[in-house]
Amino acid sequence: MSSKNVTSEVVSVDEQAFEKADEAVVDEDGFEVVDETPEFQATVQMEVQAKVDANHPDGMVDTSEERIYGATLEQEERIRAREAELERISARAEMGMQDGRENRTRDIVAKQSAERRVEFQKRAASVNPWADPDRDDPRAELTQEQLAAVNKQSMRLAEKLDGWSRAAIGRRMGEAVVDGKDLMSAVVGVFEELQTAPGQVVPIGMLEGVNRKEVSIEGTVTQLWEPSSSAISQVGLIEDESGRTKLTSWVASDQPWIEEGERVRIHGAAKNWYNGRVSVALTGWSTVMFPERGRWWE
């Protein structure tokens, strides 16, 4: 007769209590802390039913149009909260950091620029008293008849001088008249001064009096001849109603080809002297335009 002996580890009541004490959470006085907060968890069936209700076409019929289709209330709340947070961050950055900083920087730069301009004008006033920013407009010192004549002549010159307003021309003429010039001398002097100012197309006949290394001219290429050097692309004469001068186009400047008899407008031409006469040359910084090219209707 066989018998099976089943042995088991016998644990005393004190040992069991000690193990339970290790598992339980106690406070500083040694008393067990009991968590009385209930924990709610959705069952699998509840989660499945929630997804079905959220995605079913009939589930959104009676809801607000602001609801997000296909999302549960929990998902929708998270999405709305995230969107609101992004809008708040964007608004704070726009008002406090970006636009505000740009506006402040713009104001500071404009103020500094105005201060430098005033400082420069005050230094220039030692040479030209009319450059003083504290001095009134010279036209205020003219008589009524002189002012009327200056305004009339400034309107006439504004039609001939591109880029100059009637007010700017009138101010320059007013300065000349107040300084003692008669009206006709003031008109001629201001016209010649502004006609050869930087950025203006200078008449070819007035190039000798221009104290700049670069000029802008417009005229017709009346003659071209064979270059004397391989470094020269084209050489010839360009003229307008006031005179003519030599025109040289260097190979290194890579400028467009000009036909004889063609009218061109050149900006940034280098002014040189050739055999005691003024001449112009095309460089890599020059701009050549052809006003009459492409005018097929003529």
C-alpha positions as CSV (number, residue, x, y, z in Angstrom):
1,M,0.0,0.0,0.0
2,S,1.5,3.2,-1.2
3,S,0.8,6.6,0.3
4,K,1.5,10.1,-0.9
5,N,2.9,12.5,1.5
6,V,1.9,16.1,0.6
7,T,4.1,18.6,2.3
8,S,3.5,22.3,2.4
9,E,5.3,25.1,3.9
10,V,3.5,26.2,7.1
11,V,3.4,29.9,7.6
12,S,2.5,31.3,11.0
13,V,-0.1,34.0,11.5
14,D,2.6,36.5,12.5
15,E,4.5,35.9,9.3
16,Q,1.4,36.4,7.2
17,A,0.7,39.7,9.0
18,F,4.3,40.8,8.4
19,E,4.0,40.1,4.7
20,K,0.7,42.1,4.5
21,A,2.3,44.9,6.4
22,D,5.1,45.1,3.7
23,E,2.5,45.3,0.9
24,A,0.4,48.0,2.6
25,V,1.2,51.7,2.5
26,V,1.6,53.3,5.9
27,D,1.9,56.8,7.0
28,E,4.6,58.3,9.3
29,D,2.8,57.1,12.4
30,G,2.7,53.5,11.1
31,F,-1.0,53.5,10.3
32,E,-2.1,52.0,7.0
33,V,-3.2,54.5,4.3
34,V,-6.4,53.5,2.6
35,D,-7.0,55.0,-0.8
36,E,-10.8,55.7,-0.9
37,T,-10.8,57.2,-4.4
38,P,-12.8,55.0,-6.6
39,E,-11.3,54.1,-10.0
40,F,-13.6,53.9,-12.9
41,Q,-12.6,52.0,-16.0
42,A,-14.6,51.4,-19.1
43,T,-15.3,47.9,-20.1
44,V,-14.4,46.5,-23.5
45,Q,-18.1,46.6,-24.5
46,M,-18.4,50.2,-23.5
47,E,-15.4,51.3,-25.5
48,V,-16.6,49.4,-28.6
49,Q,-20.1,51.0,-28.3
50,A,-18.6,54.5,-27.9
51,K,-16.6,54.1,-31.1
52,V,-19.7,52.8,-32.9
53,D,-21.8,55.7,-31.7
54,A,-19.1,58.3,-32.6
55,N,-18.6,57.1,-36.1
56,H,-22.2,56.2,-37.0
57,P,-23.8,58.7,-39.5
58,D,-26.9,59.0,-37.4
59,G,-24.9,59.8,-34.3
60,M,-24.1,63.4,-35.4
61,V,-27.6,64.4,-36.6
62,D,-28.8,66.2,-33.5
63,T,-25.4,67.5,-32.4
64,S,-23.9,70.9,-32.9
65,E,-22.2,71.8,-36.2
66,E,-19.1,72.7,-34.2
67,R,-18.6,69.1,-33.2
68,I,-15.6,67.2,-34.9
69,Y,-17.1,64.4,-36.9
70,G,-15.8,60.9,-35.9
71,A,-14.2,62.0,-32.6
72,T,-15.4,61.1,-29.2
73,L,-16.0,63.9,-26.6
74,E,-12.7,63.2,-24.9
75,Q,-10.8,63.4,-28.2
76,E,-12.7,66.5,-29.2
77,E,-11.9,68.2,-25.9
78,R,-8.2,67.5,-26.3
79,I,-8.2,68.8,-29.9
80,R,-10.1,72.0,-28.8
81,A,-7.8,72.6,-25.9
82,R,-4.7,72.2,-28.1
83,E,-6.1,74.6,-30.7
84,A,-6.9,77.2,-28.0
85,E,-3.4,76.8,-26.6
86,L,-1.8,77.3,-30.0
87,E,-3.9,80.4,-30.7
88,R,-2.9,81.8,-27.3
89,I,0.8,81.2,-27.9
90,S,0.6,82.7,-31.4
91,A,-1.2,85.8,-30.1
92,R,1.3,86.3,-27.3
93,A,4.2,85.9,-29.7
94,E,2.7,88.3,-32.2
95,M,1.8,91.0,-29.8
96,G,4.7,90.7,-27.4
97,M,7.7,89.5,-29.3
98,Q,7.4,89.7,-33.1
99,D,5.3,92.7,-34.2
100,G,6.1,94.6,-31.1
101,R,9.8,94.1,-31.5
102,E,9.7,95.0,-35.2
103,N,7.7,98.2,-34.5
104,R,10.1,99.2,-31.8
105,T,13.2,98.5,-34.0
106,R,11.6,100.4,-36.9
107,D,10.9,103.4,-34.7
108,I,14.5,103.4,-33.2
109,V,16.1,103.1,-36.6
110,A,13.9,105.9,-38.1
111,K,14.8,108.1,-35.1
112,Q,18.5,107.5,-35.4
113,S,18.4,108.1,-39.2
114,A,16.6,111.4,-38.7
115,E,19.1,112.4,-36.1
116,R,22.0,111.6,-38.4
117,R,20.4,113.5,-41.2
118,V,20.0,116.6,-39.1
119,E,23.6,116.3,-37.9
120,F,24.8,116.0,-41.4
121,Q,22.7,119.0,-42.6
122,K,24.1,121.1,-39.8
123,R,27.6,120.3,-40.8
124,A,26.8,121.0,-44.4
125,A,25.3,124.4,-43.4
126,S,28.8,125.6,-42.8
127,V,29.3,125.5,-46.6
128,N,25.8,126.0,-47.8
129,P,23.6,128.0,-45.4
130,W,20.5,126.7,-47.1
131,A,21.3,123.2,-45.9
132,D,20.6,124.2,-42.3
133,P,17.5,122.2,-41.2
134,D,16.5,125.0,-38.8
135,R,16.2,127.6,-41.6
136,D,12.8,128.2,-43.1
137,D,11.8,127.6,-46.7
138,P,13.4,130.3,-48.9
139,R,10.1,130.8,-50.7
140,A,8.7,132.3,-47.6
141,E,11.2,135.2,-48.1
142,L,9.9,136.0,-51.6
143,T,7.4,138.6,-52.5
144,Q,4.1,137.6,-53.9
145,E,5.1,138.4,-57.5
146,Q,8.4,136.6,-57.1
147,L,6.7,133.5,-55.6
148,A,4.2,133.4,-58.5
149,A,7.0,133.6,-61.1
150,V,9.0,130.9,-59.3
151,N,6.0,128.6,-59.2
152,K,5.3,129.1,-62.9
153,Q,8.9,128.4,-63.9
154,S,9.1,125.3,-61.6
155,M,6.0,123.8,-63.3
156,R,7.7,124.3,-66.7
157,L,11.0,122.8,-65.6
158,A,9.2,119.8,-63.9
159,E,8.0,118.8,-67.4
160,K,11.5,118.7,-68.7
161,L,13.3,117.1,-65.7
162,D,12.5,113.6,-65.0
163,G,12.6,112.6,-61.3
164,W,12.3,116.1,-59.9
165,S,9.1,117.3,-58.3
166,R,7.8,120.8,-58.8
167,A,8.3,121.5,-55.0
168,A,12.0,120.5,-55.1
169,I,12.6,122.7,-58.2
170,G,10.7,125.6,-56.7
171,R,12.8,125.4,-53.5
172,R,16.1,125.5,-55.4
173,M,14.9,128.4,-57.5
174,G,13.8,130.2,-54.4
175,E,17.2,129.8,-52.9
176,A,18.8,131.3,-56.0
177,V,16.5,134.3,-56.0
178,V,16.9,135.0,-52.3
179,D,20.7,134.9,-52.8
180,G,20.4,137.8,-55.3
181,K,20.0,136.2,-58.7
182,D,17.4,137.4,-61.1
183,L,14.7,135.0,-62.1
184,M,16.1,134.1,-65.6
185,S,19.5,133.4,-64.2
186,A,18.0,131.3,-61.4
187,V,16.0,129.3,-64.0
188,V,19.0,128.6,-66.2
189,G,21.3,127.7,-63.3
190,V,18.8,125.4,-61.6
191,F,18.0,123.7,-64.9
192,E,21.6,123.0,-65.7
193,E,22.3,121.8,-62.1
194,L,19.4,119.4,-62.0
195,Q,19.9,118.2,-65.5
196,T,23.4,116.9,-64.7
197,A,22.5,115.6,-61.3
198,P,23.3,111.9,-60.4
199,G,20.7,109.6,-62.0
200,Q,19.7,112.0,-64.7
201,V,20.3,111.4,-68.4
202,V,23.0,114.0,-69.2
203,P,23.1,115.7,-72.6
204,I,26.2,114.6,-74.4
205,G,27.2,118.2,-75.0
206,M,27.4,118.8,-71.2
207,L,29.5,115.8,-70.3
208,E,32.7,117.9,-69.9
209,G,31.1,119.8,-67.0
210,V,29.9,116.8,-65.1
211,N,32.2,116.1,-62.1
212,R,31.5,112.4,-61.8
213,K,33.1,109.2,-63.0
214,E,29.8,107.6,-64.1
215,V,27.1,109.2,-66.2
216,S,23.9,108.3,-68.0
217,I,23.4,109.3,-71.6
218,E,21.0,108.7,-74.4
219,G,21.6,109.1,-78.1
220,T,22.0,107.5,-81.5
221,V,25.1,105.5,-82.5
222,T,25.9,107.3,-85.8
223,Q,29.2,105.6,-86.7
224,L,31.1,102.4,-85.8
225,W,34.6,101.4,-86.9
226,E,37.0,98.5,-86.6
227,P,38.4,98.2,-83.1
228,S,42.2,98.7,-82.7
229,S,42.4,96.0,-80.0
230,S,41.0,92.6,-79.5
231,A,40.0,93.7,-76.0
232,I,37.5,96.1,-77.5
233,S,34.1,94.8,-78.7
234,Q,32.8,97.9,-80.4
235,V,33.9,101.5,-80.8
236,G,32.2,104.4,-82.5
237,L,30.4,107.7,-82.0
238,I,27.1,108.4,-80.1
239,E,25.4,111.8,-80.4
240,D,22.2,113.7,-79.5
241,E,20.9,117.2,-80.1
242,S,23.6,118.7,-77.9
243,G,26.7,117.0,-79.2
244,R,28.6,113.8,-79.8
245,T,31.3,111.7,-78.1
246,K,33.3,108.5,-78.5
247,L,31.7,105.3,-77.2
248,T,33.7,102.2,-76.4
249,S,32.3,98.8,-75.5
250,W,34.9,96.4,-73.9
251,V,34.8,92.7,-74.4
252,A,35.1,92.1,-70.7
253,S,32.0,94.2,-70.0
254,D,29.8,91.6,-71.9
255,Q,27.4,94.2,-73.2
256,P,24.8,93.6,-75.9
257,W,25.7,94.3,-79.5
258,I,24.7,97.8,-80.8
259,E,23.9,98.4,-84.5
260,E,24.9,101.5,-86.3
261,G,22.1,104.0,-86.5
262,E,20.4,102.5,-83.4
263,R,19.2,104.7,-80.5
264,V,20.4,103.6,-77.0
265,R,20.1,104.7,-73.4
266,I,23.1,104.0,-71.3
267,H,23.1,104.1,-67.5
268,G,26.4,103.9,-65.5
269,A,28.8,104.6,-68.4
270,A,32.4,105.3,-67.3
271,K,33.5,108.8,-68.3
272,N,37.0,109.1,-69.7
273,W,39.1,111.5,-71.7
274,Y,40.4,110.7,-75.3
275,N,42.8,113.1,-77.1
276,G,41.7,116.0,-74.9
277,R,38.0,115.2,-75.4
278,V,35.5,113.5,-73.1
279,S,34.4,109.9,-74.0
280,V,32.3,107.2,-72.5
281,A,32.9,103.4,-72.1
282,L,30.6,100.5,-71.2
283,T,31.7,98.5,-68.2
284,G,30.3,95.4,-66.5
285,W,28.2,97.8,-64.2
286,S,26.7,99.7,-67.2
287,T,23.1,99.1,-68.3
288,V,22.2,99.4,-72.0
289,M,18.6,99.8,-73.1
290,F,17.2,100.1,-76.6
291,P,14.0,102.3,-76.6
292,E,13.1,101.6,-80.2
293,R,13.7,97.8,-80.3
294,G,10.6,95.7,-80.7
295,R,8.4,98.6,-81.9
296,W,7.1,96.6,-84.8
297,W,4.1,99.0,-85.4
298,E,6.4,101.7,-86.7
